[in-house]
Amino acid sequence: MLAVTSHDFQWHQHMSDSVDDSPNGHVLKGIDELLEELTRSGKQWQQTRYQGLQERVAGDDLLVQIFTISGIDSGTPFHAKVVDLYPVRNKLIIRKDTYWKYVR
């Protein structure tokens, strides 16, 4: 991860449990917080499935991922269509902007 992310990397998540983060979602700063979130979701989410991954380059400074995700989060099933945007600077990912549209 360190080889492809900038020192000031941020992950702008699709949601937050705090009203302080509204309306933009929780922001994780740095690789350590990114890794903590991946560890947390790995423990909390069960039966997680990623499907239909599409990756595209948009211009010289943006990577785009589109996919669906489903699973169980703390006993509650979820299913969402996801778009992740990765702005790039000097060939390093500087941010991950995550957008989820829940499928009902």
C-alpha positions as a Markdown table, in Angstrom:
| # | Residue | x | y | z |
|---|---|---|---|---|
| 1 | Met | 0.0 | 0.0 | 0.0 |
| 2 | Leu | 2.8 | 2.4 | 0.8 |
| 3 | Ala | 4.2 | 2.1 | -2.7 |
| 4 | Val | 1.0 | 3.4 | -4.4 |
| 5 | Thr | -0.4 | 5.9 | -1.9 |
| 6 | Ser | 0.8 | 9.4 | -1.0 |
| 7 | His | 2.0 | 10.4 | 2.5 |
| 8 | Asp | -1.2 | 12.5 | 2.9 |
| 9 | Phe | -3.6 | 9.8 | 1.6 |
| 10 | Gln | -7.3 | 10.2 | 2.7 |
| 11 | Trp | -10.3 | 7.8 | 2.4 |
| 12 | His | -13.6 | 9.7 | 2.3 |
| 13 | Gln | -16.1 | 6.9 | 3.2 |
| 14 | His | -19.7 | 6.6 | 2.1 |
| 15 | Met | -21.1 | 6.9 | 5.7 |
| 16 | Ser | -20.3 | 7.8 | 9.2 |
| 17 | Asp | -21.7 | 7.1 | 12.7 |
| 18 | Ser | -21.1 | 10.7 | 13.7 |
| 19 | Val | -23.1 | 13.8 | 12.8 |
| 20 | Asp | -19.8 | 15.6 | 12.8 |
| 21 | Asp | -18.9 | 13.9 | 9.5 |
| 22 | Ser | -22.2 | 14.8 | 7.8 |
| 23 | Pro | -22.9 | 15.1 | 4.9 |
| 24 | Asn | -19.6 | 13.9 | 3.5 |
| 25 | Gly | -18.9 | 10.7 | 5.5 |
| 26 | His | -16.1 | 9.7 | 7.8 |
| 27 | Val | -12.5 | 10.6 | 6.6 |
| 28 | Leu | -9.7 | 8.3 | 7.3 |
| 29 | Lys | -6.2 | 9.8 | 7.2 |
| 30 | Gly | -3.1 | 7.9 | 6.3 |
| 31 | Ile | -2.3 | 4.3 | 5.7 |
| 32 | Asp | -2.5 | 3.3 | 9.4 |
| 33 | Glu | -6.2 | 4.4 | 9.5 |
| 34 | Leu | -6.9 | 2.7 | 6.2 |
| 35 | Leu | -5.4 | -0.6 | 7.5 |
| 36 | Glu | -7.4 | -0.3 | 10.8 |
| 37 | Glu | -10.6 | 0.1 | 8.8 |
| 38 | Leu | -9.8 | -3.0 | 6.6 |
| 39 | Thr | -9.1 | -5.0 | 9.7 |
| 40 | Arg | -12.4 | -3.8 | 11.4 |
| 41 | Ser | -14.6 | -4.5 | 8.4 |
| 42 | Gly | -12.9 | -7.9 | 7.8 |
| 43 | Lys | -13.9 | -8.9 | 11.4 |
| 44 | Gln | -17.4 | -7.3 | 11.4 |
| 45 | Trp | -18.5 | -8.2 | 7.9 |
| 46 | Gln | -19.4 | -11.8 | 7.0 |
| 47 | Gln | -20.2 | -13.5 | 3.8 |
| 48 | Thr | -18.8 | -10.5 | 1.9 |
| 49 | Arg | -19.0 | -10.8 | -1.9 |
| 50 | Tyr | -17.6 | -8.5 | -4.5 |
| 51 | Gln | -19.0 | -8.8 | -8.0 |
| 52 | Gly | -18.7 | -7.2 | -11.4 |
| 53 | Leu | -15.5 | -5.3 | -10.8 |
| 54 | Gln | -14.7 | -2.8 | -13.5 |
| 55 | Glu | -11.6 | -0.6 | -13.4 |
| 56 | Arg | -11.0 | 2.4 | -15.7 |
| 57 | Val | -8.6 | 5.3 | -16.1 |
| 58 | Ala | -10.2 | 8.7 | -16.5 |
| 59 | Gly | -7.7 | 11.1 | -17.9 |
| 60 | Asp | -4.2 | 11.3 | -16.4 |
| 61 | Asp | -5.2 | 11.7 | -12.8 |
| 62 | Leu | -8.2 | 9.6 | -11.9 |
| 63 | Leu | -8.8 | 5.8 | -11.4 |
| 64 | Val | -12.4 | 4.6 | -11.2 |
| 65 | Gln | -13.7 | 1.3 | -9.8 |
| 66 | Ile | -17.3 | 0.1 | -10.1 |
| 67 | Phe | -18.6 | -3.0 | -8.5 |
| 68 | Thr | -21.4 | -4.5 | -6.3 |
| 69 | Ile | -20.8 | -5.6 | -2.7 |
| 70 | Ser | -23.0 | -7.7 | -0.5 |
| 71 | Gly | -22.7 | -9.4 | 2.9 |
| 72 | Ile | -23.8 | -9.2 | 6.5 |
| 73 | Asp | -22.7 | -6.3 | 8.8 |
| 74 | Ser | -23.3 | -7.0 | 12.5 |
| 75 | Gly | -26.1 | -9.3 | 11.7 |
| 76 | Thr | -27.8 | -7.0 | 9.1 |
| 77 | Pro | -27.6 | -8.0 | 5.4 |
| 78 | Phe | -26.4 | -5.3 | 2.9 |
| 79 | His | -26.2 | -5.0 | -0.8 |
| 80 | Ala | -24.9 | -2.0 | -2.6 |
| 81 | Lys | -23.6 | -0.7 | -5.9 |
| 82 | Val | -20.3 | 1.0 | -5.4 |
| 83 | Val | -18.2 | 3.6 | -7.1 |
| 84 | Asp | -14.7 | 4.4 | -5.8 |
| 85 | Leu | -12.8 | 7.3 | -7.2 |
| 86 | Tyr | -9.0 | 7.5 | -6.8 |
| 87 | Pro | -7.4 | 10.8 | -7.6 |
| 88 | Val | -3.7 | 10.5 | -8.5 |
| 89 | Arg | -0.8 | 12.9 | -8.0 |
| 90 | Asn | 2.8 | 12.1 | -9.1 |
| 91 | Lys | 1.7 | 8.5 | -9.8 |
| 92 | Leu | 0.5 | 8.1 | -6.2 |
| 93 | Ile | -3.1 | 7.7 | -5.0 |
| 94 | Ile | -4.0 | 10.7 | -2.8 |
| 95 | Arg | -7.6 | 9.9 | -1.9 |
| 96 | Lys | -10.3 | 7.3 | -2.1 |
| 97 | Asp | -13.8 | 8.7 | -2.5 |
| 98 | Thr | -16.4 | 6.0 | -1.9 |
| 99 | Tyr | -20.0 | 6.2 | -3.0 |
| 100 | Trp | -22.6 | 3.4 | -2.2 |
| 101 | Lys | -26.1 | 3.1 | -3.5 |
| 102 | Tyr | -28.0 | 0.6 | -1.5 |
| 103 | Val | -30.1 | -2.0 | -3.3 |
| 104 | Arg | -33.3 | -2.8 | -1.6 |
